[in-house]
Amino acid sequence: MSMRKFSVTVLKMGLLFSICLFLLKPAMAVSMVPIYRPVDGSTVREVVKILVPASSVPANGYVIYNIDGHFKAAQAQATENQEYYVYEWDTKALDPDTSLPMNRRECRDGEHSVSVVVCDSHGRSAGESKPVTVFVKNQLSASDLPGQGIRLRYHHKVGSATKYRFKWKIDLDNVSGNTDLGLLVGNGLEGSEGVIERSTEAVESDGQALVRDQLADSIMTYQNGILVPSAAETTKSSYTREDSLGRATEVKTFEPGDPVGVVLPTLPWQRVKIGDEWTSGQEVLWDALTRQSVKMKTDCTFEGIEWQNGYRCAKLVSRFSETVKLPFSKIIDQPIRIDGETVTYFSYSIGKVVSSITTASAKCMMEQKAVDALLASRMPKNVASNGQPQAGAAANPGESAGVSGGGRGEGGGGRGGMARAMMMGRGMPGGAPGIGGPAGMGEGGSSGAPGNVSRPGETPGGKMSEVVFRITESVEATR
């Protein structure tokens, strides 16, 4: 090859390389996105606000928040004076995605990294941040407590008052293992929420206190899975005599009606140290609008001291497992097996419950006709009581044939996958927030060929189904 031909070849290769670099440059150029808060190297606890300047986000774009390199949430609108995109990272809450391993669902004390990716309206990356290192410290040292342990006591002072926001709800989890039914119709079968004010009216010489509970805000109740205002005309203030352990010896109203009130945990009488265990009878499930409750034997543990809502608190966990009847439930009218736990945060410095959350699973056998009646008002018209399309019914527009009959799909192809995605309440990386999960990866159900549809649990000679409910209750002091 002559020198001239060699030079031309090298020139062409160089020109081709330059063109490639020019074409790739726009795709490779990613701007750095600042994280205004938290500050790199800072110590944080409880709810941490992650602030990204709105000026760093393209028009109609969104922000993806990552914790320890894993997707956490996506946000498509600035929330703080339109100047910042703000995500509130609750370092004490479990990730709602139960498919994740526990070490991914919980945020343990120690070092963690926060990073964000900014995307344009087409889902293309438009910038990213450097990781910000923070040190989570929710737990307090045992050295903060006396060596001989601590006495946990309610502080009753005349004139003192605390408003508690309460919530309780019963959801359908599954029928004979069919979780699609829970996703379709199971949210908010019954329950209520509102605010009750507890005030100390008097304290007697023996330490007994006269405590008044009264409604402090409007009441919302569940109807067909939706919270709607309730008149609550029959609820009246209640008065209880309580000691410093929270044991109520008397409950009464001075006018006709149901006694409204919150039920708070009973405290141990002895001094306790972290790790101590004891057994106690507790009112673990209750209805604030009637003050009806279920008392169970609980195994209690003093698990540690932590920050909760800005207070130093003793973390008390009570576990229970018993077959009982729920006197306040209109849908569960028979004894039912209940397994669960209550996590209470008690501020030992001010002597009051800061928050208490009960989660439980309730299981029973129900006649199929009772299951059908329970689901009748909630089931879509073209779906049978086993979650499958009725004979000859077509799927809704935009859905795959059937209703996730395979039971394995986690995406948005069928109703089951979409329900899961909507329940997650989060966008996915690479797609606009709120779109939900990726395309369905499981099998769709059949299109509902004519013929008899077998019901859950139906066997020759019997029509019983195992029904599993989820029960959640919470009470939290408001500032």
Steps between C-alpha positions, in 0.01 A plus 500: 500500500633843403556769759229712340237227520597429861458869596155517336390187687615639835325830422173322423519296820567812706211684336267205564610487865438876541150467352420216742615709794288791382189281465550334835579817692136614559404156629809478721470848648325468835481802724574479870193547719549651846329358809422796722412283800612291682855627530775254420634339819205607717331290771126457443205329665132421439364684194772647279412756234692459174494831308589538132484847338215528252735686265690173449193319363395538133148616419252216557785291636531314826744392769594144598621457859739218585606381845815288517487470122147357494188667362284652773251737334435732207347846507363711216413826671683752717341512844673767712417849374554358149873548565588145595401145430466352848487134595446409865704189573362331810798316643279316751245364254521166322499509121147391395641260238481168685691323222820669613725336761476648848841668478362698203164575659635651820747780556741409776706747698830577333637634173274537197527672163245726333505573126259628237455472124314769305304393190331694223140454387603203283665313787855573381763580759575872507728514801605326817647584837807387683410267789443682828605306809286522813513322835160381626468497880150419622601283793624640828755349733395291800725728706223762478301289750571437871702187565220345711245552223216746456142526619269582212205706623228722354523857629152620587490875559177696538439707190740308278361382166627302200336454163533152352438419136359149480450264206373146474426297192416145394617389155449173317835331441397184317232232460640147497832639388354713221677832563353659185168528684672703769656727239168545319257562782674460834608851595297668773221250564428696817671741736520863602739782582488831680643698790418461869618729775593346837507739793558454873206651688603412855759301699403341831721445802557132414637597159187401309425748222170594342570501125263635237498389133312714248491541123729778380441473126265351245476121471558308177377143448556247223218432255579271207869563549473879505528731801190717529392750768294356784253696708593302815187633667488221757858543626538679832790598724612227737654523845736242645677452830858403426813440703857584396535162326208581271262249659141624463268405786186676380361630170183708477319773311267759648262504204347231276725368225812294430806596706771625265862447598847369424645199679866534591734219611534396864853551633705253709488562875866404558817676396612381157826489310558458130437135414264432792189292428166469678144379443201733516131510418450776242211648304670455165213554253238767552253735335536866600139582409347246739798428729433130456821301519656154506727408789773242442798354676813666360870419523677833540862602445688823573693506173695823537485876505459697180406837363136518398329820384775700666476327841732257675279193535496151642415256220260238637389204286199286597429178308171310514337190351147398596155411365257778590186674380513861383194668658535813288535330159198476272664269244671250734215357704670186629802414717818545299866413549707817537880519501683829520701753692478852637800733489471785749729799540464641851672826593629432851595863557150644451306186589284446192459276197647666191381231260367145506447282192332158490526268200327164498393216275155350566403162356173304500292254296190652342214352300526587134166680504636727774811568291282579197291741707815667630638551150175571314496876544872539427562266206514645145193395300688274258697315771386198698558445872820306433660798322457351149288646216145367500399257231511671160599838644761699312790664674485875561661723234874521543525177701630163399246223473420376846598651831855384566378142509856370502555685829866558421490829304634804684469751218225708351366257239203367699284643778692312769833645385358849469352478848837403640666788317240748623534377856875557481425869431837554341637563152763272355848600381496585132128579488290794609387492865173327557516277194548201727688178446653368181303306242337191645743217542253233602224317326160654435185318589264336260232703327226337702376214288139395562454247773495472878760700692639321805496716812792529742508206740201329340519122524237232448279495807609837637515870412739657751778746431793608712484880522794708620456862607757767585427721799691822563451748781704804591489788742742792482536810712473821300704805594 
